[in-house]
């Protein structure tokens, strides 16, 4: 690489690492390309997936980044994973010892076609802090690799990455990546200093709801907020999963820490909140209202200077109770009898829990609601031109991130006279009643209670569901059941009749036919309050 390009690359990374690709595109001929990635590795089984030729990363599933090349990961250990799926080589990482994960390579090591490459998920640093193959805590290490640029197999390229490990296996940062763009071997150079801390760096740790143990860079610049100075201020992105009041709290084990929350990662951006004393005075916490999906930036720094700050910090995010899924809350209502249904435009996937030990995933799923006017046993059947369906019923909408707790569930148990989706001797339409396969509906549905149905396809390859959802059961009461005196309106006179017959079996006021005049009947009356339908 030419000296002018190297100089431009270093200058670019001092301002923003992401500009390297544009500022120093690889020229024709051999060149060692350096990427100052400075990427924190999340404490998850996904870790971080890295695609080297496009300088792209993802911390979600590897399918989100086609052509990814290397994958450091681990919740309590430090592991490396490599995909054998094209365009990746069948083996990826360099190992100089005979067993274990990839080796930590010394300066001067040549990585090329004669190197030994492996795909081992053996931890290079264990949860107990024991390393293997030259890896250790509190040090910076080299991992060598090979990869195929692009998304199709091609000429193999060779490279290495500088990897910083802190006082435990959960403190790990991918500092920079080097690779030789001509296909020739590459020689490991001396380890450089960590790139300058960037509060807007894409590799900075993010926060999630619950407890977070995240890396803390003590070489970061100081910041200031309305509640005081934040020494060695580190910035963490948090994206609320739903709207509400959140409490964010830091309880450090070393020097005292102060928190602030900003609208953006830039220290000059607007302050949303500044912390108050917490955790016995050594910590800080803020409580503020946040909007679903709108990120905020939590700034943490020493409240009494940088001395004694630890290399990790514990930050707890206390989220408000999750709301129910809106698609269920606003679900269309079904009527007693036949209801044409379809979900051709839906692509949502929802999991239904039939018991505490059985789950079933419904694809292209849609919620409906049904409120019976008479207590009794009911049957729900999918009939007509349907694909392979699944059906579940429950009493409450699931909250965001949880499963649908269902009273009954069925995959294939059609009882229709036609339209069962028959293939040979199999029927693929669903039915829920007291005898269906899966989890039978062996209890009465209560008048005036709203029940939620979840209808979906059997698999991702099944077509969208359409047809008729037929509801059968005891004959329903008239359209204006609360009009007890027959004057065409549900009003105080009818309420007086209900109250006068309370705890009796008078059929005039026993609106749901369960043998007693009680709160269920009162609910039916109040639900129809006002003029009766024409």
N, C-alpha and C positions, 0 to 999 in steps of 0.2 A: 504494500500500500504506500502511496506517495506521502511525503511528509506534510504537504499542504492539506491533503485529504484527512490525514490523522489529526492534524491541528484543528481543522474544521469540525471533525467528529467530536473531539474532546470539548471544544467550546460549546457545541450544540448541546451536549449532555449536561453541561453545567447549568444550562437554562431549562431544558426539557428533553428527556431521553427519547421521547417519541419522534423528535424531528430528525433523528439520525438518518433514517432511511432516505428522506428527501434530500438532506444536505450532502450526503456522501453515498450516492448510488454506486454499486460496484462497477468499476470500469472493465473493459475487455482485458483478458489475461488474468494471471494469478494475482490474488489479493486475499489477505486475511481481513475478514469483516468482523468488526467488534460492535456488540450491542450491549449498552449499559442498561440492563433490564431492571435491576434493583427490585425484584419481585418477591414479596413475602409469600411463603407457602402456607395456605390455610390449614388449620387442624381438622381436616376432613379426609374421607376416603377418596375423594376426587383430587384433593390437592390443587395443583395448577398444571394444566396442559400447555405445552409450549410448541408453537410452530416457528421454526427458526428462519426460514427464507423470507417470510412475510412479517416477521417480528410481531406475532400475535399470540395472545394468551387467552385462556378461559378458566374459570374456577368452577364451572358447571360440568356436566357430563362431556366426555371427549367428543361425542357426536356433534357438539356445538362448534367444534373447530376441526373441520376436515383436513387431513394431512398433518395432524400434530405429530411431533417427533419425540419429545421426552416428557416424562411425567413424574416429578417428585411429589410425594404425598405422605399421609399418615396422621392419625389422630393423637397417638402418644409416642410414636416412633418416627424415624425418618427412613422412608423406603423410596425405591425408584421402580417405576413401571414402564414398560415399553410395549407398544402394540405391534403384533406381527402382521396386521392387516395392511395391504398395499395402500400407499406407496412405501410404507416403512420396511426397512430390512428385517429379515427374520430374527436377527439379534442386533442389539443396539449399543450397549454400554461396554466400556473397556474394563477388563479385570486382569490384573497381573498375578494375583494369587490363584490358588486352585479351587477355592470354594467361596461361598458368600456372595454378597452383592457387589456392585461395581467398586473398583479400587479408587482410593484417593491418590492421584498421580503427582509425582514430584516435578519441579521445573526441569526441562530438558527432555521429558518423555516424548517420543515420536508416536503420533497416532496416525495409522494408515492401514493399508490392506493387509499387512502382516500382523496387526494387533489381534488379540483375542477378544471377541465380543460375546456378551451373554445377555440373557433376559431374565434376571433374577429379581424376585421381590423380597429377598432376604433383607431385613432392616440393617442399614449401615450404622445407625445409632438406635439402641433400644430404649425402652421407657426407663430402664434403670441407669441409662447413661453410658452403657457399655458399647464401644464402637468395634467395628471389624474392618479389615482390609485397609487399614491406615486412617480411618475416620475417627475423630475424637470431638469432644465438646470444646467450646471456647476456642475455635480455630476456623480458618478458612481453608477449603479443600478444593481440589480439581477433580471433576468427573469428565472422562472422555466419552465420545459417542460418535456414531455415524448416522447419516440420514439421507433420504432422497428428497431433494427440493421439489416443490409442486405437489399436486394431488394424484399424480400417476408415477409409477416406478420409472426411474431414470438413472442417471449417473450418480453414484454414491459420493457424498461429501463427508469430510471429516472435521470434527470440531471438539471443543471442550468448554466447560462452564466453571466459573468460580462460585463456590458455594460457602456461605458463612453460617456456622452453627454456634449458637450461644451456650448458655449455661445448662440447657436441657435440650432434649430432642425436639421439643415443641417450639424452639426459637431457631428459625432457619430462614435464610434469605438467599435467593438466587441473584448474585450481584451482577454478573456480566457473562455473555456468551461470545465465543470466538469461533469462526469457521473459515475454512479455506475454500474459495469459490471456484477453483479450477478442477477440483477432483483429486488434487495431490495430497500428500501427507501434511500434517500440521505439527509443529513442535510447541509443547507447553512452555509458555513464558513465565516470568515472575508474577506473583500475585500482586495486584494493584490495590490501592486503598478503596474503601467503599465509595460509591458515587455520593455526591452531596445529597443531604436529605431534601426532598421536594414535598411540600405539604399537599401538592396536587398529583403526586406520582401514582400512576395506575396500579403499581404493585403494593401500595400501602394496605395494611390490614383493614378489613371492614368489620363492623359490628353486627351482631344478630340479636334477636330477643333472647333473654336469659343471660347466663354467665359467659363472659369472654375473657380469655387470657391471651393478650396480644403483645407483639413485639413493641418495644419502646426504644427509639433511637436517641441516645443521650447526646449525640452530636448535632441535633437539630437546633435551629436558631430560636431565640426567645420570641415570645409574642406577648401582647398585652390585651386585657379586656376590662370591662367596667368594674370587675371585682378584684382586679390586681394583675400582677405580672405572672406569666406562664413561662417558666424557664424550660429550655429544651422542648418547646411545644411540638407535640405530634398530633397529626390530624387523622381522624378515622371517619369513614363514611358510614352512615346508618340510613337504611331505607325502610320506613315503617310498613309493615305488612297490611295494616288497616289504620283507620283514623281513630284518634282518641288522645287521652292524656298519658304521656309516657314519663317515667322517671329513669334517669341515667345517673349511675352512681359509680364512683371510683374509690376503692378501698386499698391503698398501696401498703406494702410491707416495709418500704424504705422511707425516703423523705416524703413530706406532705405534698399532696397534689391538688391542683385546682382545675376545674372543668369550665369550659364555655361551649356554646353551641352557635354555629354560624350557618348562614344560608348557602355559602360556597366555601371551597377549600382555600381561597385566597385570604390571607390574614387581614386584608383591607375590606373584606365583605361584611355585610350587615350582621350584627350580633342578635341572635334569637333569645338567648338566656345566658346567665352567668351563675356559677355554682355557689351553694351555701355549704356550710360546714357539715360533715357527715363522718361516720365511722370513728367516733371518738375524737374528732377534730383533726385527724390526719388525712381524711378524705374529703370528697366534694360530691354534691349531687345537684341535679337540676330536674324540675318537673315542668313540662310544657306540652301544649297541644300540637299534634303533628297530623299531617294529611297523608292518607294512604298513597304509597308509591312515590312520594316526593322526598328525595334524599335531603338530609341535613348532615353537617360536618361537626363532629365532636372533637374539640381541641383539649388536650390534656398536657399539663406542664407543671413543673415544680412551683409551689406557692411560696417557698422560702429559698429559692435558688436551685441550681442543678446538682449540687453535691448530695450524694447519697441516693439519687434516683436509680431504680433498678432497670434491667434490660427488658423486663416484661411488666405489664400492668394489668390488673384485674378490673374490668369495667362491666358492670351489670346493667342490663336494659330491662326494666320492668314494664311490660306491655299491658295495656288495658285488656279486658275480656274481649275475645274475638267475636265479631258479629256473625250471625248466620249468613249462609251463602245467599246472595241476593236473588240468584236464579230460582232458588226454592221459595224465598219469601214472596216473590212476585209471580209465582207459578200460576198458570191458567187453571181455573176451576173446572172440574168435570161434573157432569150431570148424571143422575141415575138413568141407566139405559145405555145406549150406544153413543160413543164419542169418537168422531174421526180425529186421529192424531198423526203427527209426523214430526221428524226432527232433521230434515234433510240439510238444514243450514248449520246444525250444531256440530262442533268438533270437540266438545268438552269431554274429558274423561273423569268419571266419579267412581269411587269405590264404595260399595255397600256392605256393611257388616250385618250378617244375618244372626250370628251369635257371637259370644265373646271369643270364640276360637275359629270361626269360619268367616272368611271374607271372599267377596266376588267382585271383580271389576266390570263395570258397565261402560262400554264405549259409546260415543255419540249420544250421551245420556241427556235426558230431559226430565225436569220435575213437573208434576201436576199436583193439584190438591182436590180433596173430596170431603164434603161435610154431610154426613147422613142426617136425615130428619127423624129417623126411627132407629132405636137401638135393636141390634140383631146381628145375625151372621150374613156376611156378604161374600160375593165371588167377583173377581176381577179377571177378565179374559181378553187376550189379544187375538182378534180374528181378522179375516180379510187378507189382503195382499201384503204380508209382512215378511221381513227377513228374519234371521235367527235372533230371537229376542231374549232379554232377561227383564224381570220385573220385581220390584221390592216395594214394601209399604212400611211407613213408620209414623210416629206421632210428632216428630219435631224436625225442623230443618237442621242439617249439620252446620257447625260453625266452620269458618275458614280453616283449612288445614286438617280437619278431622273427617272421620268416616260417617256415613249415614247409618244410624242405628235403627235397624228395621225390625218390625214385628214378624214379618213373614217375607219369604223370598222364593222365587222359582225361576228355573232356566227353561226346561222343556216339559210342559204338562198341558197340552192343548185339549180343550173340551168343546171347541166350536164345531158346528155342523159342517163348516167348510172353512178354508183359508187358514190351515194349520201350518203352512210351510212344509208340507210333507215331502220327505225324500226317502223312498223305499218304505220301511216300516217305522221310520223316525218322524216325529213331529217337532218342529222347532219353535212354535209359538208358546207363549207363557200363560200360565193361569195361577192365580192365588186363591185358595179356599181352604177348607178344613182338611183336605186330603192330598193337596198337591205335594209333589216331590220337593226336596229342598227343606224349607222351613214352613210348615203349614200355618194358615191363619185360623187357629183353633180358639178364638175368643170373639166375643161380641164387639162390634164397633158401636160407640156410644153416640146417641143423637146429640147434635150440636157441637160435637168435637171435630176439629179439622184434622184430617189425615193427609199425609204426603206420599205420593207415589213417584217412583223413579223408574223410568223406562229407558232401556238402551239396547245396544247391539252386543252380540256374544263376543266379538273379537274386532281387532282393528281392521281386518279385511272384510268383515261383514258390512253389508250395505246399510244405509240409514233406515231407521224403523219408520214404517207407515202402516196404516190400517185402522181398525176400530177397536177402542178399548171399551169393552162392554162391562157395565157394573150391574150386578143382579143381587137381589136380597129381599127383605120384607117390603111390602108395598109402602110407599112413602105417604106422609100426611099431606093434606091439602096445601096449596101454595100460601095460604094465610092461616097457619095453625093457631096463632095467638088470638085470633078474633073469636073469643069464646061466646060473645053475645050476638054475633052475626050482624053487626051494624056496619061492616065494611071497613073497620079501622081497629088497629090494636092500640089501646089507650088505657087510661087509668081504671076504667070499669073492668076491663079484662084482668088487669093486675090485681084488683080487689078480689076477683073470683079465684085467682090462683092462691092468693094469701089466705082466703077464707077456707080453702080446701087443703091447706098445707098438711103434709104427713097423712093424707088419706088416699084411698085408691079410687076416688071419684073419676070416672072416665072422661068427664067434661074437662077437667084440668090436668089429667095425666097425659100430656101431649106426646110423650115418647113411648107410651104403652108398657112401661116397666113395672106397673103395679103400685106406683106411689107418686104423689105430687111433691116435687122437691126442687132443688136448685137446677137440675137439668131442664125441667119444664119451664122454670123461670127464664133460663138462658134462651130457650127457643122463643118465648114470648118477647123478650127484650130485643132479640135479633130481628124480629119482624115489626118492630114498633113503627107506628105511623099508618098511613092509608094502605089498604090491601092492593095488590096488583090488579089491574083491570082485567 
